[in-house]
Structures are given as C-alpha cells and as structure tokens.
Amino acid sequence: MLKQQLIMMVFVTLGLLCVIWLSQSLRFVEMIVNRGLSISVFLQLTSLLLPSFLTIILPISLFFVVVFTYNKLIQDRELIVMRSAGLSQWALAKPALILALLTTAFGYFMTLFYLPYSYQQFKELQFSIRNDFSSVLLQEGSFTDLDGLTVYVREVGQDNELLGILVHDSRNPNAQTTMMAKNGALVRTDSGPRIVLLDGNRQEVNTKDGTMSILYFDRYAVDIAHSSEDPAMRYREARERSVYNLLTGVAPNINENDIPSFRAEGHDRLVSPLYAIGFASIALAVLVSSSFSRRGQTGRLLLAIAVMIAFQAIGIAMKNLAAKNPDLIALMYLNALIPIVGGLYWTFRGPQIRAKQTANGDEVRA
C-alpha cells in the first residue's frame, strides 16, 4: 500500500504542478512572442517559481491519494477482510501515516532550505532580465514601466534602433524630467543598459515655482538599469530569506513595517508541512474509522473534502491576519495541530458498533 500510494502521489503532484506551471507561464509567454526572450531563460524563470506552490500542493495531493486508496479498499471489501484477519487500526493506517511523515520531512526541506534559495535565484534572474536584457522589455507602441522610468517607443528597428522615443524619469520625485527624441539606440555598458537619445529635448518643471525649463540636445544618454548596486545588496523579500532571519531579523536588516509580515511568513514555513499529517489524518478518520455501508461512501468523502478545504482556507486566513496582528500566530499552529490530534483520535478509536432493537425487543449489534 505504501508503494502504491507513493507512486500515485508522485503522479498527482506532477499533474497539479503542470497545471500551475501552465497558468503561471502565461504571464511570461508574451516576453517570448513579442520581446524576444529565449526559451531557455523562460523555462528557467518559470521553473524557479514552482517550489513556492509545491509546499501547498503536497498536503492536498497526499489527501486525495489517501482518500482514493482507502475508498477503493472499502468498495472492494478488502478493508473488511483485513479487519477480519486481525489487523489493528494502526496496521491499517500505517502506510498512509508513513507517507505523511515522508511528505512532511520533504516539506520541511522545501520550506527551510530550497524555497528561499529558488526564489532568490528567481529574483536575481528577473533582475538580470530587466537590466541585461532590457531590450526585451521595450515593446513597440506601449508604455513600459522600469522602476521609476516610463519609456515609450513608437518603433524598434534593427540593431536596437529606437524611433519616436519618450522617456519620463520619476526616480527623483523632486526633479522629474521628460525627454523626447526622434530616434536613438539601446546600448549596453559596464553599469547596465542605457538609452542614447538623438535630436530631442529634455523638459523639467521646477517644483517650487512651477516654471518649466527645456534643453535641446543632439545626443543625450539615460541609464535604465534598475539599480547600479550589487544585486546581492538589494532588499530581499520574505520568501528569499531563511526562517531564522524571518523570525529573528530586526531593523535595519528588515524594514520596521515589514517585521510582522516577515514573522508570519517564518512561522508559516514551520506550520505548512504539518498539514500533510493533518490532511492524511482527516482522510483516515473519515474512512478507516468508519464501518462498511452498502449506501456508499459519498457522504463521508464529501465531508472529508469539506473539512480539508476548511482547514486550508483557515490556514491562509490566519497567515494574513497574523501578518497584521502577531498575537494570532499561535492560531496558525493550532489550526495545523487540530486535524492531526482529532484525526488520529478518530482513526485509532475505530468503527463504533451500534446496537439496534428488533421488533421482539432483542438487541442486534451492527
């Protein structure tokens, strides 16, 4: 049973990952079709996002695998035969619980080690695309926002030649400028990509008195790199950081306003793998602890699915609430432990024998 469940879980997880990968990759397909992004970079960029979804998929995949396996055992009367052969509740539930423990261990490997690494690689590759491959981000006939720079290009010719250029620079709110040029070119330098404007003008409005100054030029260069600093020195998001850094980091390593949300992310990394055991316990409690019914298992299956969805939804809500109120962090752990404790209790409690009275008043155990 353990081998069968493990193989099924691999296929279910891969299937769900493919669906999510397709949905997420649609955001980057336009870069390939219209902006010249290579297939290899596209695949690398989208694959680095998958670990963040895998931590959510694993417990759900395990739940449906356990439900399918034990429901089939009930329908084929195999569970009744196993009980008649003297197998205990522990023996019946052991394959699913072992798989749940393996899934939890793999989940902790993902959340504690691989998830921050993969997301950091994603952000660095995204940074590289925006700086070293800025030509793929400049699309004809549309406004492109590059972190404070708004660039419009009427036409992109060969060899990165640009025609009909408008650049609005708002990186310095106190000295915003607008530049227009008939043509230009996108060139790469040691400090990053740069737009060279030819035959145009530069307009700047004085914020104090509202006067506008215009500078006509034959040649003007605008750096469009997002940052001239080392990418390793940039401010890292929560998913890029280790659990230790999320739980213990303080200002200035973490912005003061971000500390509650970072703490919630750190605790969620510790809680989320436990849902594998919790969801498996829910499935076992509904199926293994119940007696055989000729009416089928539809009601029990729907109940198990509803309970699983409820705990998953509450877990997401608790994380969002804990990001605003750290006092609710304890509820995140409580929401993960309740299905484990409750599910295992009902599983090992076993099917309850009910007494029915016949017409003669005799009791029949059913």
Phi, psi and omega in degrees: 000321180297316180296318180297316180293323180296316179295317179298320182294322178300314182291320179295316180297317179296321178297314179294323178296320179297319179297314180293320179299319179295318180293322180283327183290341179299333179292335185253354181298323181299330178293329179283314187290314188253343189238002171079021177289135183289155180297321182296318178293322178299313180295320179294319182295315182286325181293331180290345178274341187296322181303328180293332177273334183297325180296334178273325184290320187304308180298324180291318177299316179299318180302310183290328177294315179295318179299313182296315184297309185284332175294322177293322177298323179290316181296324180274006179065012182289327179294323178294319179296320179296318178295319180296331178282356176099009179288135181279173176299322179297318180295324179288323184271346187303315180302317181292322180290323176297316178297324178295319178294320177296319178295320178296317178298317178294323178297321178292325175299319180293310186287327184275330187236301192283325181300308178298325180294312183294320181289327175295319176297323177297314181294323179291321177292321177297319176298318180295320179296318183288336181257309183277339181238042184296340179297331180285345181268347180268109184253140181296138172071017179216157179273131181245125179265123180237066177051067178099345176249127175249118186241132174238131179233123180291322183206140176250117181266196179286156178056038177062025177284133183246136180236136179065074188253137170228128180232124175248119183256109179243022180294331173250103185301334182274352181215067180279139183229154176233130181237138178229140181212151179290320179207177181178196182205153175259118182237158178250137178232177179296332181268002179123180181292153183214139174263122176262116181264138180236133175058072181208200180216158180236125184244135179219136181255129177285120183290342182278311183247357177078007179281150181246135177246141181238131178241121177268138183221158172267329181211133181211139183245137179234121176284129180246010175296139181297327182201140177271358182275167175295131180304331180291341182268357182289163179287120185273141177286172185296319184290347178272349188260156177286162179297320180299317180293322180294323185273337185241348183295143179228171177297146004271002179298326176234133177302142183304321181288339183270349186302313180300316181291326178291322177297317179296321177296319179296316179291326177296326176297327180279334185271317191304322178295336181292340179295338176298314178292320181296314181290323176296322179294323177298314180297318180293320182297322183282324187260310185286328183276357183259156177273166183291140178228131179289345180283354179097176185249012186302314181297318179293321179296316179296322177297315180298317180295318180296319180294317179299313180297321181297313180293325178294316180294319179295322179298318178294318180295320180297323178296317180293322179288322179293334177293338178259328181228099183301341180294344182268004181299324180300330180291334176297315178291321180297320180294332178277330183276330182301310179295331178292307182295311182294318181295316179293324178298312181291329179295309183281347175292328175080169179294135181269132179275123182258144179262130178241142179267133175276179180294333179277357181093358179281151180264134177240127180277127182230000000 
